[in-house]
Amino acid sequence: MEEFVLSAPYITLGQLLKRMGMIETGGQAKAFLLSEDVRVNGEPESRRGRKLISGDVVYVAGQKTVKIIGQP
């Protein structure tokens, strides 16, 4: 499981996918979320604007699992 350290109180799911290199542009997030099995804390998620906070776990089937970590 990878870890992503927040530099703000939250990050949106679309921004996280871009920062993790899964998509190249924010506009690709909607199509990516509709075509891939993406889960946040075990629940299916298709909203690119979903706010992720410290403690959330994002799972992208067959690709990555990322735990969101708060600022040190």
Contacts in CASP RR format, 6 or more apart in sequence:
PFRMAT RR
TARGET T0000
AUTHOR 0000-0000-0000
METHOD contacts of the structure
MODEL  1
MEEFVLSAPYITLGQLLKRMGMIETGGQAKAFLLSEDVRVNGEPESRRGR
KLISGDVVYVAGQKTVKIIGQP
1 57 0 8 1.000
1 65 0 8 1.000
1 66 0 8 1.000
1 67 0 8 1.000
2 20 0 8 1.000
2 64 0 8 1.000
2 65 0 8 1.000
2 66 0 8 1.000
2 67 0 8 1.000
3 66 0 8 1.000
3 67 0 8 1.000
3 68 0 8 1.000
3 69 0 8 1.000
4 11 0 8 1.000
4 16 0 8 1.000
4 19 0 8 1.000
4 20 0 8 1.000
4 66 0 8 1.000
4 67 0 8 1.000
4 68 0 8 1.000
4 69 0 8 1.000
5 69 0 8 1.000
5 70 0 8 1.000
5 71 0 8 1.000
5 72 0 8 1.000
6 53 0 8 1.000
6 54 0 8 1.000
6 68 0 8 1.000
6 69 0 8 1.000
6 70 0 8 1.000
6 71 0 8 1.000
7 71 0 8 1.000
9 53 0 8 1.000
10 51 0 8 1.000
10 52 0 8 1.000
10 53 0 8 1.000
11 19 0 8 1.000
11 51 0 8 1.000
11 52 0 8 1.000
11 68 0 8 1.000
12 48 0 8 1.000
12 49 0 8 1.000
12 50 0 8 1.000
12 51 0 8 1.000
12 52 0 8 1.000
13 29 0 8 1.000
13 33 0 8 1.000
13 38 0 8 1.000
13 40 0 8 1.000
13 45 0 8 1.000
13 47 0 8 1.000
13 48 0 8 1.000
13 49 0 8 1.000
13 50 0 8 1.000
13 52 0 8 1.000
13 58 0 8 1.000
14 23 0 8 1.000
14 26 0 8 1.000
14 29 0 8 1.000
14 33 0 8 1.000
14 48 0 8 1.000
14 49 0 8 1.000
15 26 0 8 1.000
16 52 0 8 1.000
16 58 0 8 1.000
16 66 0 8 1.000
16 68 0 8 1.000
17 23 0 8 1.000
17 26 0 8 1.000
17 29 0 8 1.000
17 32 0 8 1.000
17 48 0 8 1.000
17 60 0 8 1.000
18 24 0 8 1.000
18 25 0 8 1.000
18 26 0 8 1.000
18 29 0 8 1.000
20 64 0 8 1.000
20 66 0 8 1.000
22 32 0 8 1.000
22 60 0 8 1.000
22 63 0 8 1.000
22 64 0 8 1.000
23 29 0 8 1.000
23 32 0 8 1.000
26 48 0 8 1.000
29 48 0 8 1.000
30 48 0 8 1.000
32 38 0 8 1.000
33 45 0 8 1.000
33 46 0 8 1.000
33 47 0 8 1.000
33 48 0 8 1.000
34 46 0 8 1.000
36 60 0 8 1.000
36 61 0 8 1.000
36 63 0 8 1.000
37 44 0 8 1.000
37 59 0 8 1.000
37 60 0 8 1.000
37 61 0 8 1.000
38 44 0 8 1.000
38 45 0 8 1.000
38 46 0 8 1.000
38 58 0 8 1.000
38 59 0 8 1.000
38 60 0 8 1.000
38 61 0 8 1.000
39 45 0 8 1.000
39 58 0 8 1.000
39 59 0 8 1.000
40 50 0 8 1.000
40 52 0 8 1.000
40 56 0 8 1.000
40 57 0 8 1.000
40 58 0 8 1.000
40 59 0 8 1.000
41 56 0 8 1.000
41 57 0 8 1.000
42 57 0 8 1.000
42 59 0 8 1.000
52 58 0 8 1.000
52 68 0 8 1.000
53 68 0 8 1.000
53 70 0 8 1.000
54 68 0 8 1.000
54 69 0 8 1.000
54 70 0 8 1.000
55 67 0 8 1.000
55 68 0 8 1.000
55 69 0 8 1.000
55 70 0 8 1.000
56 67 0 8 1.000
56 68 0 8 1.000
57 65 0 8 1.000
57 66 0 8 1.000
57 67 0 8 1.000
57 68 0 8 1.000
58 64 0 8 1.000
58 65 0 8 1.000
58 66 0 8 1.000
58 67 0 8 1.000
58 68 0 8 1.000
59 65 0 8 1.000
END
